[in-house]
Amino acid sequence: METRPFFPPHDGIRLAALAEAIGAELKGEGVADRLIRTVAPVARARVDEVCYLLNRRQADGLKTTGAGALICDAAMARLAPEHLPLLITARPHTAFALAGALLHPQALRPERISTGQGISAQAVVHPTAEIEPDVEIEPFAVIGAGVQIGSGTRIGPNVVIGANVAIGRDCTIAAGVTLASALIGNHVIIHPGARIGQDGFGYAPGTRPGMMKIVQIGRVILQDHVEIGANTTIDRGTMDDTVIGEGTKIDNLVQIGHNVRIGRHCGIVAQVGIAGSTTIGNGVMIGGNAGLNGHITVGDGAQIAAKSGVASDVGPGERIGGLPARPIKDFLREIAEVSARAQNRQRKSGAKDE
């Protein structure tokens, strides 16, 4: 199959310079000037590529690697072959992220689709919009009345930005995003197809069979350094605001209801659903496909396992899992007990058959 370099290799960074940049100690003789151009998995890395090793499960790849260097901690370094240069650090995952950012900075944000600069002649920009210098607006984007866009921001093709939305500086709004009733901070990344600021799901019993729509007149506020994944939806508040705190990262296909408030530096994985008026503290981690009831509070630093159903408040620092969610130790113990009972039944059934 033809190789297509969607992210071409770097011109090359000296291994010694790479070690300094990522805060690692270089171990290996005569390799300081070796040029590293890209990153690769351990098993198939070549001499101009750097890889990383986090645990022993990946160690089989060391048998076939031809990597230019391996990022690892001191414990994993003992598993490496003698000929392999090492970049030793107490935080290999972080070091690898830094290396990737140096070698492929263009891969950190959705890429530009068109080749032009500035505002495309094929974009529709309302005359009352306020566009600072050095803003890019790609073809077929639609910018509504009173919109404000800060310098260094790029608006992708087919983006629709509703009236009076404000977007900060150095943001990337990728193809097909829609923004309404939203205030966006600086250095925000929104991936393709995200829907931000549409009305929330609010209904009251009707005067006749059916339901009556409740107006949603709040906003969505995305603070600085927030990242929103592809096809994620964030509803505006009913009367208060829906708020995503500084530095929070939200994966693809997440649903966030109206009036939800999420703290700073949280991580929310794909297919999570958060019902309206839930409050989530700082540094909370939520695994994929978890569902959170409305009007509950999740404390700072809590961790919620994948596929959990959270129906009530979660205290600060708690680790919970299961359906319904409970302390993770209780959940795992119950799973082990159920598995043990099932195995006992199978053994007894097998003994009877004999």
Phi and psi in degrees as a GROMACS rama.xvg file:
@    title "Ramachandran Plot"
@    xaxis  label "Phi"
@    yaxis  label "Psi"
@TYPE xy
-64.1797  135.932  GLU-2
-83.8402  129.168  THR-3
-119.212  108.058  ARG-4
-80.035  84.1358  PRO-5
-62.145  -29.2201  PHE-6
-126.462  87.8281  PHE-7
-58.377  150.614  PRO-8
-64.1848  153.298  PRO-9
-66.3711  158.458  HIS-10
-63.8852  -21.8587  ASP-11
126.557  132.246  GLY-12
-119.612  129.794  ILE-13
-58.6015  141.107  ARG-14
-60.1521  -38.4216  LEU-15
-63.7356  -40.3705  ALA-16
-68.4961  -37.6899  ALA-17
-63.5341  -43.6371  LEU-18
-58.316  -44.4126  ALA-19
-65.0713  -41.2738  GLU-20
-65.8439  -33.1335  ALA-21
-100.145  3.60167  ILE-22
71.5097  37.1425  GLY-23
-115.328  157.625  ALA-24
-94.7055  123.29  GLU-25
-83.3734  124.415  LEU-26
-117.503  120.48  LYS-27
149.023  139.887  GLY-28
-93.8584  137.368  GLU-29
69.4779  22.3206  GLY-30
-116.696  2.65181  VAL-31
-58.7087  -33.4417  ALA-32
-94.6096  3.18265  ASP-33
-61.2788  134.785  ARG-34
-91.4741  128.948  LEU-35
-107.038  129.448  ILE-36
-114.053  -22.4356  ARG-37
-160.873  -177.659  THR-38
-113.972  158.104  VAL-39
-160.645  159.491  ALA-40
-64.3976  154.759  PRO-41
-54.3634  -48.6627  VAL-42
-64.0199  -30.945  ALA-43
-119.56  15.1646  ARG-44
-68.3672  145.682  ALA-45
-111.787  -178.211  ARG-46
-67.0698  -22.5376  VAL-47
-100.954  17.4752  ASP-48
-122.078  147.177  GLU-49
-110.477  143.304  VAL-50
-130.06  177.831  CYS-51
-142.682  156.445  TYR-52
-131.757  119.578  LEU-53
-101.798  -29.4046  LEU-54
-153.569  172.057  ASN-55
-68.1928  -21.6958  ARG-56
-62.9516  -25.4827  ARG-57
-89.9606  -3.50337  GLN-58
-67.6509  -23.3756  ALA-59
-58.1134  -29.9717  ASP-60
-63.6561  -20.5187  GLY-61
-66.5824  -19.9727  LEU-62
-69.4767  -28.1261  LYS-63
-114.36  -3.74243  THR-64
-68.8358  143.372  THR-65
-121.293  27.971  GLY-66
-60.6392  151.621  ALA-67
-73.7379  -24.5247  GLY-68
-168.93  155.193  ALA-69
-121.721  127.404  LEU-70
-90.8734  127.216  ILE-71
-162.482  171.966  CYS-72
-92.4433  177.584  ASP-73
-63.0114  -35.4156  ALA-74
-65.6495  -44.466  ALA-75
-71.9609  -23.6646  MET-76
-60.004  -28.3124  ALA-77
-67.1812  -19.0639  ARG-78
-87.8721  -14.1973  LEU-79
-76.5645  144.204  ALA-80
-64.0796  154.159  PRO-81
-63.8197  -29.9004  GLU-82
-77.9153  -10.477  HIS-83
-88.525  118.858  LEU-84
-62.2477  143.243  PRO-85
-119.896  142.199  LEU-86
-113.622  99.0864  LEU-87
-95.7416  129.418  ILE-88
-151.77  153.135  THR-89
-74.6416  -13.6681  ALA-90
-129.574  73.0152  ARG-91
-64.3473  -34.6477  PRO-92
-64.145  -45.4896  HIS-93
-63.8832  -42.0051  THR-94
-62.2886  -40.0279  ALA-95
-65.9232  -38.7779  PHE-96
-60.9374  -42.0065  ALA-97
-63.9542  -41.3062  LEU-98
-62.9061  -44.3702  ALA-99
-61.1373  -39.5552  GLY-100
-65.7376  -35.6087  ALA-101
-69.8284  -39.9372  LEU-102
-82.4138  -29.4174  LEU-103
-137.597  63.0775  HIS-104
-60.8324  -27.7549  PRO-105
-69.0592  -16.9932  GLN-106
-88.0661  -0.948447  ALA-107
-78.8985  -18.0217  LEU-108
-135.841  157.563  ARG-109
-54.3388  135.787  PRO-110
-79.5489  158.75  GLU-111
-64.717  135.722  ARG-112
-89.8486  -47.3057  ILE-113
-87.5415  170.721  SER-114
-98.7431  -7.58067  THR-115
-80.4888  170.833  GLY-116
-120.575  164.39  GLN-117
70.8998  -150.541  GLY-118
-96.0962  120.5  ILE-119
-65.5454  142.681  SER-120
-64.8892  -17.7995  ALA-121
-93.7579  2.23608  GLN-122
-87.5802  155.132  ALA-123
-111.616  113.848  VAL-124
-121.841  120.804  VAL-125
-63.4448  141.203  HIS-126
-62.7639  -18.8906  PRO-127
-90.2617  -3.18261  THR-128
-67.3575  143.573  ALA-129
-108.616  108.613  GLU-130
-113.45  116.688  ILE-131
-72.3531  165.672  GLU-132
-60.9871  156.698  PRO-133
66.1247  32.562  ASP-134
-100.271  137.437  VAL-135
-107.26  132.732  GLU-136
-129.254  114.853  ILE-137
-82.4112  169.844  GLU-138
-55.8728  143.385  PRO-139
70.8419  8.84185  PHE-140
-71.7888  149.152  ALA-141
-123.563  121.319  VAL-142
-114.102  118.824  ILE-143
-80.8187  -178.814  GLY-144
-64.7361  137.716  ALA-145
71.7985  7.96726  GLY-146
-68.0557  143.579  VAL-147
-119.921  129.913  GLN-148
-130.778  126.404  ILE-149
-82.8966  161.204  GLY-150
-62.5859  148.771  SER-151
81.3012  -0.467119  GLY-152
-88.4324  142.732  THR-153
-118.375  129.244  ARG-154
-107.136  119.131  ILE-155
-75.3886  175.132  GLY-156
-66.7347  145.531  PRO-157
64.1775  16.8522  ASN-158
-74.9444  140.984  VAL-159
-120.817  121.015  VAL-160
-117.202  117.424  ILE-161
-74.1587  171.447  GLY-162
-56.5261  136.715  ALA-163
68.7203  9.21598  ASN-164
-65.2177  140.545  VAL-165
-117.481  129.671  ALA-166
-122.299  131.825  ILE-167
-75.9631  -158.609  GLY-168
-96.318  149.953  ARG-169
58.1497  39.9458  ASP-170
-99.0036  158.562  CYS-171
-126.521  118.258  THR-172
-111.884  107.814  ILE-173
-80.1671  176.582  ALA-174
-56.5915  137.349  ALA-175
77.3001  8.81153  GLY-176
-75.0254  146.676  VAL-177
-120.346  135.886  THR-178
-127.678  130.691  LEU-179
-145.689  149.502  ALA-180
46.9928  44.3625  SER-181
-132.133  145.903  ALA-182
-119.059  119.999  LEU-183
-112.118  130.362  ILE-184
-76.8947  -160.695  GLY-185
-90.2154  151.395  ASN-186
59.923  35.5656  HIS-187
-93.9274  139.944  VAL-188
-117.973  127.113  ILE-189
-123.754  119.9  ILE-190
-82.4799  168.368  HIS-191
-55.2447  140.156  PRO-192
79.2407  1.23902  GLY-193
-67.0885  148.495  ALA-194
-121.769  114.3  ARG-195
-121.692  122.476  ILE-196
95.41  7.98622  GLY-197
-70.7178  165.163  GLN-198
-69.4053  149.08  ASP-199
-78.0074  174.522  GLY-200
-91.4681  94.2234  PHE-201
-137.149  122.19  GLY-202
-141.873  151.561  TYR-203
-120.846  158.275  ALA-204
-57.715  134.668  PRO-205
-80.2619  168.833  GLY-206
-76.0799  -11.6466  THR-207
-135.798  172.333  ARG-208
-50.7425  133.819  PRO-209
121.744  -169.595  GLY-210
-125.277  150.893  MET-211
-109.401  130.503  MET-212
-70.1199  135.111  LYS-213
-95.8396  129.553  ILE-214
-64.4308  147.314  VAL-215
-119.917  104.203  GLN-216
-118.308  14.327  ILE-217
-83.4009  -165.364  GLY-218
-129.354  171.543  ARG-219
-112.93  132.678  VAL-220
-120.902  118.88  ILE-221
-106.762  115.838  LEU-222
-78.6395  178.538  GLN-223
-58.7226  145.844  ASP-224
63.9889  22.4909  HIS-225
-80.9039  145.562  VAL-226
-127.578  130.28  GLU-227
-118.085  127.131  ILE-228
-76.2384  170.816  GLY-229
-63.0839  137.001  ALA-230
61.5093  20.7273  ASN-231
-81.3134  147.061  THR-232
-122.555  135.018  THR-233
-129.794  112.849  ILE-234
-80.5403  145.936  ASP-235
-72.9366  161.351  ARG-236
-70.5406  160.628  GLY-237
-70.1394  -57.3361  THR-238
-128.477  -37.2726  MET-239
-82.6274  -172.832  ASP-240
-102.571  150.893  ASP-241
-90.6421  126.771  THR-242
-128.01  130.887  VAL-243
-113.256  118.7  ILE-244
-74.7288  162.654  GLY-245
-51.2524  132.098  GLU-246
76.9619  1.49652  GLY-247
-74.107  140.505  THR-248
-117.529  124.063  LYS-249
-119.635  129.253  ILE-250
-76.3616  -174.858  ASP-251
-70.7136  154.158  ASN-252
57.7293  41.3373  LEU-253
-103.241  141.063  VAL-254
-113.251  122.052  GLN-255
-119.645  118.979  ILE-256
-79.5273  177.041  GLY-257
-66.5942  145.6  HIS-258
68.8578  7.59526  ASN-259
-68.5527  141  VAL-260
-125.655  118.65  ARG-261
-113.527  133.523  ILE-262
-76.4237  -163.246  GLY-263
-86.1601  145.375  ARG-264
56.1918  42.2405  HIS-265
-91.8884  157.976  CYS-266
-124.409  122.214  GLY-267
-126.598  117.855  ILE-268
-90.8384  167.993  VAL-269
-53.1523  145.032  ALA-270
67.5672  16.4503  GLN-271
-71.7987  141.142  VAL-272
-121.131  125.42  GLY-273
-119.413  114.53  ILE-274
-75.0519  165.14  ALA-275
-59.8753  149.404  GLY-276
64.5181  21.5583  SER-277
-82.7  142.401  THR-278
-115.007  126.387  THR-279
-120.274  131.389  ILE-280
-76.611  -165.974  GLY-281
-82.888  147.243  ASN-282
65.695  25.281  GLY-283
-84.2977  139.218  VAL-284
-117.331  127.817  MET-285
-124.807  119.876  ILE-286
-74.2399  164.215  GLY-287
-58.9697  141.729  GLY-288
69.1881  13.5683  ASN-289
-75.9665  150.383  ALA-290
-123.499  132.093  GLY-291
-116.276  129.516  LEU-292
-65.2939  159.972  ASN-293
-78.3491  159.048  GLY-294
62.2881  31.647  HIS-295
-115.845  168.686  ILE-296
-122.989  133.055  THR-297
-113.703  121.105  VAL-298
-74.8695  166.178  GLY-299
-54.1069  137.873  ASP-300
72.3949  7.8799  GLY-301
-69.5788  154.286  ALA-302
-127.549  129.276  GLN-303
-119.227  121.908  ILE-304
-70.8342  159.23  ALA-305
-57.9509  146.273  ALA-306
62.8877  21.4933  LYS-307
-82.6837  151.432  SER-308
-113.664  111.06  GLY-309
-104.249  112.72  VAL-310
-106.682  -13.3694  ALA-311
-142.038  175.743  SER-312
-58.1894  148.785  ASP-313
-120.184  127.786  VAL-314
-75.5507  161.865  GLY-315
-56.1923  133.355  PRO-316
74.8638  -1.55103  GLY-317
-69.3884  148.304  GLU-318
-118.775  117.714  ARG-319
-129.745  160.98  ILE-320
-164.806  165.959  GLY-321
97.1271  179.103  GLY-322
-135.537  106.594  LEU-323
-70.9704  155.007  PRO-324
-68.3759  139.402  ALA-325
-145.866  174.498  ARG-326
-50.4185  136.583  PRO-327
-60.3955  -33.8137  ILE-328
-64.0592  -41.3115  LYS-329
-64.6276  -43.3596  ASP-330
-61.1923  -47.544  PHE-331
-66.6984  -36.9911  LEU-332
-64.2629  -41.0178  ARG-333
-64.0594  -41.967  GLU-334
-61.2139  -42.2077  ILE-335
-64.1668  -39.9485  ALA-336
-66.742  -42.2627  GLU-337
-62.4053  -43.0075  VAL-338
-62.9445  -41.0125  SER-339
-64.923  -41.5798  ALA-340
-63.5314  -39.9133  ARG-341
-64.0329  -41.0222  ALA-342
-65.5694  -38.6539  GLN-343
-62.6653  -41.8589  ASN-344
-62.2105  -40.8204  ARG-345
-63.9345  -41.1419  GLN-346
-64.4347  -42.9183  ARG-347
-65.1965  -39.66  LYS-348
-64.4312  -40.1688  SER-349
-65.148  -38.93  GLY-350
-65.325  -39.1182  ALA-351
-65.1923  -40.0109  LYS-352
-62.3788  -33.249  ASP-353
